[in-house]
Structures are given as C-alpha cells and as structure tokens.
C-alpha cells in the first residue's frame, strides 16, 4: 500500500529515468546503512533450485537492465532476488541513446525503453566485480549480460563479444549473450544462425566452462526460435533466455497518440506476457529438458512465476514488475513459492 501511494504521488510524476536513479541511490544507501538486511530471506524461507551447475535461492531473479553496472547486486539480493543479471554491458563504454529514452505506460503496466546499452564498459564492470568477489561475502548468483558496442561494425561483432566474455567470464557465475535488444542498430540481425553461431562459439571459448546462455527476442518467427534452440543444444549452451522486449505495439490501452509521441523502443511488462508464454511453450517442446529455459516477460505475480515453471521454465526473471510492484516484490514471490 505504501509503495503504491509513493508510486502514484512521487515516482509517476517524475521522469522515469530520473526516478530510476533516485531509487538506485536510496537502495544503495539503504544497503550501506544495513537496512536491506532487515528484509533478507533466511535459508528456510526459500526453495533452492539447481540449474546449469549453480544453486539459486529460489527460481525468481532480476533480469538485465535494472543494474547495468553491477552497483546494486548485494542490495538486490537482500530484497529477495535469487540471482541478479547485470548489464547489458558492452566491450566499449558508451552513453547510450539520447534522452528521453524511458517511458511508462501505466495503463498497460508496461515500459518502453530505447536506452541503447548505456554502461561503463566491460573493463569497468570487471573492476567492480573483482572488488566485490574479494570481499568474500555471500553473494547471489551473478549473471552478466553482454551486448555489442554501438560503434563496433556488425562484421566485427564476434571480436566485440569475445572481448567482453574474456574480461567478465572469470568474475560472472554465468554469461548471457544479448543479440535481441531493438535499441542497437543491426543487433537483432545477429539472431540469424549464420551470424549467431560464431558469436556463441567465441563466447564459449572465453567462458572456460562458465555457463553461457543466449537471450532472444519475442518478435522472432517460430521457426527461427526453433533454429536457435537447436543451435543452443548443438553448441552445449547452458540455456536460452526468452524473451527480451518487443517492438510490437498491438493491443495497448495507452492512446496511440501517446505511444507515437514516445517513439521507438522495446516494450516490456504485461503486454509481452502472452508472447513470452508462447515462446516458452515452443522452447520447451523443442529443447525437452536438454538445456535450461529462463522465462522473462510480463511476470508480475507468484502465480505468473508458478505458471512459467509448470510450462517448463527452469528459472524466471522480472524487471518491469519491480517498477510497479515495489521493493518487496521478489521477496514475496520467492517466499510464497517456497511455502507452496
């Protein structure tokens, strides 16, 4: 109730990106003051999940996009996320696209973003994770989502991904290869099998046994999803993350004029739910338990997570729901799943 009031009266009145930075500031401050530890789940309150050689304190974690530079990992774990996927990070630090680049569709419980992989670069994240690992603290499972630098030509994408993997694989628990964001020109063309295979092979070579997953778009045709699933199994990937944001604007409650004014970008949240479920079903039929499926897109409730698990997901992630549900969202979900 309190968060709902704060969202309506404070955050909803602010520029979305400014609100994100404000929340991040207070979250980091709360962790430094030891306040986030007060809501940390105990081992008895979670249901442990084994996936691709790792142990997760619950099946529900945070998708990439919220903590781009790995600055809030411990605090987010205190809030109940079983794993935190940081990034997307690129080999070369970049500011991202011009602002404004993040928009709320409150009537649809959705977001549109065209952030453009704004991040401090793979080298900067490597330094931060090195310091964090040296603390010897108990940490959540840390995934690192890597993407292509904007200034890198498409024909040099393999080297770009390879650089990020080489720097970050020793520090990550798993790597997620992002070839599905709509906000970097030409990136989604890398989902074509001929382009994708050498990228994944290069990342696997640099991963030195760390799990590697690939993140795909919901806008792919079913046959392309099946082809990527087959490739993932063939190469020995740990899994597929499905799905990223969509470029579709079908069925939204927000007025077309407002949507047009917001401009291009990836849509996330509740409107992605049905396509995300369809992709999950398709992957489960194709992969048949041979590798993991991480389902993301339109997840808001414990029942949503439970449904994804029943449909074949190994793990489930959320992001947009965090914005609308508040700081105790993941804690509630993982705790309720453990009870059931």
Steps between C-alpha positions, in 0.01 A plus 500: 500500500778744592694435182183535291442840657863606443485381140184699422597816685877513448655267246222519240539878498873481428690433181536117501877499465540759776273289720717196429814686607326622817390148590849367430652767726271416791543126447879530519471728802264260676745217443794699637295578811412132541129560446456256212624215720183539707290352218746232390347154469646225718609168345182340639285753313622412152478200271841425360525435127784325318559625148797465264729406787400791724283522811234772506317612815165480325400491134428872462770752414557843350534538124770711340433872463443616856859481626704571190833552675479251787462765768207352695559124499508447877206729567288332232580159648387628841169595337441137407630450147665158472727623225590837355579529130704817458545691176453509214871584492705563186870466425526877458341738752219703344244762607204341325237678296384857540250582774210465555536126449281337765121527517222362718173361367322488835165387358680200347738438792779526248812692403649608170876546499761587243787532747756372249723299736618796708777357719854546630644227281621147563824621655318719751265219599793259530668730752180533703436125505863433593463722806172334590640148469798593719269585789428126538139589580209267434366616165204409280554329168639775277428486130667739258306597188728604213409687183668660198653846526315749282813624322612147414400402145274198470773313315726537807235390750676171580814679625289743701310226685822304540666795677216536751494125566875486557486782756186392682473120489748450788284727721149397394304194606354487150504704179194602298557593136259776402431511127138606538476860619320720246696809608840437339493531118537162330529302823196280441644389166755308708223254593537356150664159547793574269583815699414360842701178489849659484407745777388222732804288412730793582327569833509130593874492428555791738258375765731214607215286625277773640137458387408697188140584405354690205220755534250517215228739383127427515459631146682211334298261285439163661730322255785738588446435871518127433820547300664692785387237749658229283821703474511553877476126558754424226759738648441389857362828631361499853168640386283752320355817658161582352408771442639851460281804432272520197461757226131414473240755615193281449217504754619783724260703715718811482381733225668465158587870508696460825672190371598674179638794699717263702667376184685175434632262763446164664171439678511300824253404768151355492442537121789260433354227721312287248776496238756419769287204608460385138878511451551308824264225383675483164844479659388236746370282217823545306756477777317238707703558815840466332602855597346763724233751408488832684159659449459878516235739377177615662567336836323674789370250755594178674239323285674637189829350615334173596339478156834550324659227710214263423540573128865396506701798617797420721523856631288812464606865485323834530578868469203718409294347781763630743411855393127450554505261798773653716807391698352194675373346177765231455505416872126435492520281189791280607359465852154398374652251256696340782184466709313327219 
